[in-house]
Amino acid sequence: MLEKDVVIETKDGTMPAFVTHPDEGGPYPVILFYMDAPGIREELRDMARRLGTVGYYVVLPNLYYREGSPVDIMVDRSEETMKRMFGYMRTLSNGKIVSDTEGMLAFAAQDAQAKSGAVGIVGYCMSGPFVTAAAAAYPDQIAAAASIYGAGLVTDRDDSPHLQLDKIKGEIYFACAETDHWAPKETIDELEDALKAAGTNHRIEWYPGTEHGFAFPERDVFHKLAGERHWERLFDLFGRNLNGLAV
């Protein structure tokens, strides 16, 4: 495996990112990996590496770059740290991440190790709506998207992702925790109704016995079997749609 820290030019500045991919057999299909609210940390880099090892060029950007955020902002769950995290999270929007995605796609297009053509995206927690919005904004490039316990997928705002579902041409997968304060069942039911109405190629899957954050190995709610299932789903989704290695 090869990995490097890079800087991606966006309309709003320069965005640090972590890139990883195999060291032989490229170029590789591109996967954009959108972080959760705590920000970039080694746990996420390891998850990006796991995607990369099966034959992908993975880009993990620091979406908080506009705020000058250091990595690993969530070193504990103290009240002060949580307040800081939510403050960073509120600086983001679907529109900003759609704009950043343009920069990421342009960056990958200039790297010989990144394969042109179909792109995949995956986002966790706060990035569930970002993934959905990006899939709608770049329908001719994003062929596969995955939201893992995404929060804010249906809102009363004009930029709510569920209002753009008819623009998505690729396949989109939603992994949902059984117990999730940030994405309760009634919200997911509303999302499913919108997906069906839009004719979006999708799958919503519930993970029994899990809580929000179940796929993160360093969380106290980590659920090993569910975490492994989510990897199985991602490998299959991207394998079928990006000409990678299907399981």
N, C-alpha and C positions, 0 to 999 in steps of 0.2 A: 504494500500500500504506500501511496504517496500522499502527503498533506502539506498545506501551506496556508499562511495567513496572507490575505490579499486586501486591497482597498478597491471598492467599487464606486464609480462615479454615478451620482444620482442628480436629479434636478435640484435637490436641496443641500448637496454637499458631498462628502466622501463617507462611505459606509464600510467599516471593517467587516470582513467575513472570513470564515474558515472553509477551506475547500479540501476535499479528500476524494481519492479515486484509486483504482488498482494501478500497479506499476507496469502491467503488461496487457497487451491486447486491445488498446484503445483505438479510436475514440469511444467514449461511453455516453449513453443517454443521460441527460441532465435531470437531476431532481433538486428542487429548491426546498429547503427545510426551514420552516418558520418557527421561531422559538416560542416558548410560553412566557408568562408574565415575569418570572424571576430573572430572565435574561440568560445570556450566554454563560455556560459553565462546562466543566469537563464531562459531566453527565450527558449533556447534549452532544458534545463532540464525539463521545463514544457511540451514541446512537447514530450520528451521521456516519461514523466509520462502519458501523454494522450494515447500513444501507450500501455504502461504497464497496464493501467486500464482495457483494454479489454482482458487481458489474455496473456501477453507476458513478457519475460525476456529481458529487453532492456539494451544494453551496449552502452554508449555514451563516446567515448575515446577522449582525447586531442591529436589530430594528430600532434600538434606542439611540442611534448615533446622533440624532439631532440635538439630544440633551447632553452630549458629552459623557454618556454613561460608561463607567468602567464595567468590565465583565464581572460575573459572580456577585451581583449586587445583593443577592439574597443569601447571606451567610448564616442566617438564623431566622426564626419566626417571631422575633420580638415585635412589640407593637410599633416601635420606631421603624424597623426594617419593612414591615408590612405596609405601613403608611407610605414609605418611600417607593415601594414597588408599585402600589396602586397609583401613585402620582406619575410615575413613568408611564404606566399603562394608559393612563388617560390622555397622554400627549399624542397617542397614535390614533389613526382612523383608517377606515377601509380605503379612502382615497389616497392617503399617504403611502400605504403599502402597495396599492396598485401602481403608483408612480415608481416606487422602489423596485418593484418587480420588473418594470421596463429596463431599469439599469442592470439588474441581475441577468436578464436575458441577453442584453447587449454585451455584457462582460463575458458570458459563457460563449457567445458566438465568436469571440476573438481568440479563444483558447483551442488549440489543435486537439487537446485531449477531450474536449466536449463535443459530442455528436450533435449534428444539426438535426432538425426535425422535432418529433414529439417530445414534450417536456412533461415531467411529473412534479407535483407539489404536495407537501404534507405540512400540516400545522397542528399544534397542540394548544388546548385551552383557549387563551385569548386570540390565537391565530386561526381558530376554526373559521370565523367570518372572513379573515383575510384571504385564506385559501379559496373560499367560495367566491369572494369578490374578484380575485385574480383570475380564476377559471372563467368567469363571465367576461372579464375585460380582455382576455387574450385567448379567445376560443379556438383560434386556428393554430395555436402553439401548445396550449396545455391540454394534453390528452387524458390525463389521469390526475385526480386530486383526492386527498384524504384529510378529513377533519377528525382528530382524535379528541374526544370529549370537548368539542368546541363550545365556547360560551358566546352568547350574543348573536346566535344565528338568526333569530327572529326578534326584531325590535320594532318600535313605533317610529323610528327615524327614517328619513327619506333615503338613506344609504343602506338600509337593512339588506343583508345578502339575499334574503328570500325573495326580494323583489326583482332580482336579476337572474333568476334561475333559468329563464327561457333562453338566455344568451349562451349558456354552457353547451358546448358540443361534445366534450369529453365525458368520461365516466367519473362519478364522484361517490366516495364512500364516507359514511359517518359512523364512527365507533362511539357508542354511548354507554356511560357507566350507569348501573342500576340505581345508585344513590348519588345524585349530583345537584347540589344547591344551585350551581351556575347554569345548568341545562336540565331543568326538570322535564318530566314526561310530557306535560301539557305543551311545552314549547316544542319538543321534538315532534309531537303529533301534528302541531301546526306546520312545522317544517315539512313533514312528510306530505301533508295535504298540498302544500305549495309545489313540492317536487313533482307530484303526480299531475297537478294541473298544468305545469310547465312542460311536461313530457321529458323531464331530465333523466338521463340514464344514471340511476343511483342505486345505492344499497344503504339502508340503515340497519345497524346490528347492535343489539343490546348485549352487554356483558354482565351476566348474573353475578351477584355477590361482590361487585366492585364499587369503588368510590372514585370521584373525580381525582385524576392523577395516577390511576392504577398502572400506567405503563412506565412510569419513571422509577428506575431501580433504587434510587436513593430516598424515595418518599416512604413515610411510614404506612401509606396506603398501597404500596406496591403489591400487585397480585401477579405472581409469577406465571401461572397458567394463562391468565388473561393477557399479560404482557406478551407472552410467546404467541398467542393467537393473533394479536394485533400485528406482530411481525409477519406471520404467515399471510395475513390479509394484504399487507403492504407489498410483500414480494410478489404475490399473485396479481394484484392490481397493476403494479408497474410492469411486471413481466409480460402481461397480456397486451398492454397498451404502448409500451415503449420499446418493444423488441429486446428486452433484457432477458434475464434468466427466470422464467416462470417456475413455480413450484408445483 
